[in-house]
Amino acid sequence: MLLPQIPWKTFAVALPRGVALFLGLFALLNLVGELRTTGFDANLWWINLPGEWRFLDALLLGWSACCLLWFASHQCLSAMHRSILTVTLGLLVAASLWNVATYYGLVLSGGIQTLFPVPFSLFVVSCLVLVIGGVWWPVAANEKPTSRLYYVALAMMFLMCAGLFPLAQMLCFGTTDYRRSADVIVVFGAKVFPDGRLSSVLEERVRTGCELYHSGFAPHIVFSGGPGTGEIHETVAMRRRALELGVPANAITLDPEGWDTDLTAENTLQLARQNKWKRILAVSQFFHLPRIKLAFHRHGSEVYTVPAVRLYQLRYLPYFMLREVAAWWVYYVRPLW
């Protein structure tokens, strides 16, 4: 019995172009979105150019985005096209390698701690090298550039990149501990049972925030959350647990209107302006931290994230992570609405 021939050449051609399509669209959308909404540009999430001239950075990223999208939409490349694409992508690889070196410099100096010592920039380098390989991949003479299978494969690669992008951020950025001296610690709310007991997720967050306070990283704690499933508000239950853990009442501020991540970021920054707090530590689970970072970034502020110390084995961890993939993209595009 003859097995059907797998069209591996089609997928080999579609793979680097799907990656290029995602990176090109993401970079271009950030630049265009910045023109409409200040603070929208999130290109820093995948590449941090070492220059201080924002105009030149935007110019290079805009050119790179056009090159990536052009490559994604063309299969027949001349020698000149290959050379231009290689030089452009080579510059991005060099910048990404600089980001990798900076990351490991911080790790070795003790500036950051992580459970997953692989920077996101290393994934970016791998993707760019893959695209460069696709630039020089000789397409078979009998390959049909308009075949339905090719476009299906291209769409699959694009969607795969869209799903892996936030997941990689969770593993790389989310597991990295950026704790340092600050003015305030903000702990994000989560489920509270009707009898006032904290869920395992919230217990981890509150305990980590209290440990940061007792270690002297900040003199104030903000507990932010919404109504619980019973009569006890999330922030009230969080405050009660913090008192049990030895945090004095005068060091605690409640934000009872932190119904979601964006509102918590907005309310925290309002409190920061009122109390002249400048540096903020944000505490939550690793899978939640990229969205927290994005929310503060969109409000024009920096925040230093600290992953909650794991005390329990979360049964629904895959569900939480997949939900965060969708939530991250919703938060990303929401300013355009």
N, C-alpha and C positions, 0 to 999 in steps of 0.2 A: 504493500500500500504506500503510495507516494504522499508525503506530507506536503501541505501547501507551502510555497516559498514565501518566507518572511521578507517584506520589502524594507530591509534594514537600511538601504541607501536613502530611502525617503525619510526615515526617522533621523538618520545621521545628518541630513541636510536641514531638517526642520528643527532639531534640537538647538543649535547655536542661534538660529534665527528667532526662535521663540524666546530665548533668553535676551537677545538683542531687542526684540519688540517690547518686552516688559521693561527693561532698563531704560530704553529710549523714551517710552511713553511716560514712565514715572518721572524721569528727569525733566522732560518737557512740560508735563502737567504742573510740576512744582514751580517752574519758572513763570508759566502763564498764570497760575493761581496767585502768585505773589503780586502780580500786577493788579489783580482784583481785590485780594485780601491780604493786608500786611501780616506777616508772620506765617503765611501758608507754606512757604518754601521749606520742604523737609528733605532736600537733597543731602543734608548732613547725615541723614540716617544711613546712607549707603556709601558716601565718600566725603571726606573732609579735606578739601584742597588746602595746601599749606600756605597759601598767600593770604594777605590781609585786604586785598582789593576786591571788594564784592563784585564790582562791574566786570573785572577780568575773570573772576570765578564763574559768574553767570554766562559770560561770553564763551568760555571753554566748555561749560556744561551744555549750553545751547547748541554749540557746534557738534559736540559729542553725541547729543541726543539725535540730531539730524542724521549724523553718520550711522548711528545704530539703527534708526528707523529705515534709512535708505538700504542698508544691508539686509534688514529683515524683509524688505519688499522686493529684493532682486536676487536672482540666482546666478546670472551670467555676469561675471566681474572681469574687467580688464586689469592689466598689470598696474596701471596707474591707480585705479580704484582700490586695488588690494593694498598698494603702498600707502595711500592716504588713510585708509581705515586702520592699517597696522600702526602707523605713527600716532594717530589720534588715540586709539585704544591703548597703545603703549604708554602714553602720558597718564592715562587713568590708572593703569597698572602700577606705574611708578608712585603716583599719589597714594594708592591703596597700600602699597608696601610701606610707605612712610607712615601711614596710619597703623599698620601692624607693628612696626618698630616702636612707635609711640606707646601703643598698648602694652607691649611686653616690658618696655622701660618702666611704666607705672606699676606693673605687677612685681617686677624685681625690686623696685624701690619701696614697695609696701604701700604705695599710694592707693591701690585698689586691691580687693581680694575677690576671688571667684571660685566657684565649684566647677566651672566649665572653661578652662583656660584656652579658649579658642576665640579670637576676635571675629566679629562679623566681617571685618575688612578682608579676612582670609578667604571667606566665601566669595566676596566680591572679586578678589584676585582670580579665584578659580573660574568664576563665571566669565570674566573678561578674557582669560586665557582660552577658555572654550570657544568664545566668539572669534578670537583671532585664529584659532584652529579652523573654524568654519569658513573664515575668509579665504583660507588657502586650500580648502577641501575641494578636490577635483570632482565636479558633478558628472555623473555618467551621461554619456551621449544620448542614451535612450530614455533619460529621466524626463517625465512630463511635468513641467513647472506648474501647470494648472490642474493637476490631478486632484480629485476630491480628497484622496487619502492624505496628500501633502498638507492641505489646509486643515484637515482634522488634526493631524499631528502637530501642526503649528499652534492651533488653538489649545491643544492639550498641554503643550510645553508652556504656553503663556499662563494658563490657569494654574499649572503646577508652581510656577514661579510666584504667582500672586498668593498662593497658599503658603509656600515655604518662606516667603519674605518675613511675615510676622512671627512665624514659628522660630526661625533662626534668631530673630531679635529677642524672643523670650529666652532661648537657650544661652545666647551670648551676652546681651545686655542685661536681661532680667536676672540672671544668676550672679551678676557682678555687684559687689558691695562697695558703694561709694561713700560710706560713712565718713564724716569729718566734723569738726567743730561747727556748730550752727546755732541759729537763734531759736528755732522751733522744730519740733517733730510733729508731723501730721500722720495720723493713723486712719486708714480708710475703713469704713464700716463694712459689715457683712451680716449674715443671718444671725438673728437672736431668737431662741426658742420662746414659746409663750410663757414659760416659767422664769424667763430672764437669763437662762444659761447661754453662754456664748457657743456658737458653733466652733468646730475645730479650726476652721479657717480664721475666724475672728479671734479666737484664743491665741493663735500663733502671732497674729498682727499686734494685738495688745501687749502680749508678753515681750515681743521684740522691741516695741516702742518704749516700754518701761525699762528694759535693759539698757537701751540707748540713754535714757534719762539718768539712770543710776550710774552709768559709766561717765557721765559728765559731758556728753556730746551736745546737749542743749538744755536750757533751763525751763522750757515750756513744752507742753504737749497739747495738740489739738486733736480731739476725737470727733470725726465727721461721719455722719450716717443719716439714715432715714428711719421711718417708723418700722418697728419690728413686726413679727407675725402675731404678736399679742399686745398687751397693754403697755409693755415696757419698751421704751424707745431704745434704738441701738446705742445711741451715745450715752444714755443713762446707764445701760448695762456695761458699757466699756469703761465708763468712769468708775463705777462700783468695783469692777475687777482691778482697775489700776490702783485704787485705794487699798485693796487687799494686798497688792504687790508692793506697797510702801511708797507710792507717789503721793506727795502732799496735795491737798485740794487746791491750794492757791497756785499750783503749777499747771493746772488743767483748765483748758477752755473747750467748750462744747460747740459744735456746729451741727445743730439738729436739722438743717436743711440741705445736707450733703446727700441728696437722694441718688446721685450718680457721680461718676468720676469727674465729669466736666464741672458740675456744680461744686464739688469739693475743691477742685483746683481754683475756681473763681472765688469761692468764699474764703479759702485760705489766703489768697493774695489780697483780698479786701482786709482781712484781719492783719496781714503783714504790714499793709500800709498804715493802718490805724496804730499798730504797736511798734512800728519802725523795725520790723523783723526783715532781715536781708537774706540770710541763707536758710534754706528749708530742707529738711530731711523728710522724705516720703517713705512710708512703710506699707508694704503689701506683699502678696505672693509673687514669685518671679514671673508668672505668666501674665500678671496684671500690670507690672511695672512699665513695659513699653507704652501702654495706653496712657498711663499716668504721665510719663515723660512727654508724650505728644500733647496731652491736654494742657500742661503747664507751658509748653513751648508755644502753643497756639494763643495763650494769653500773654505772651511776651515775657515770660519769666523762666529762669533756670531753676532746676530742682535736682537734688542729689538723692538717688534712690537706694533703699536698703531692703533686700529681700527678707521676708519674715523667716525666722528660724523654724525649720520643719520639726514639729513635735509628733505629728500623726501621719499615717499613710493615707493619702487622699484617694478614696475609691473611685471618684469620678474625675481624676486628673485629666485623662484624655478629653473628656467632655468640656472641662473648663478651658483647656488649651484651644480646642476647636472653636468654642464660643468666642474666645478672645481674638481669633483670626478674623471672624466676621465683625466683631466690635471694633477692632483696630481700623479696619477699612471704613467702617461707618464714621468713626471719629475723624479719619483722614479726609474724607470727601465732604463732610458736613458743612464746613465753611463755604463751600461753593453753592450750597443750596440757598 
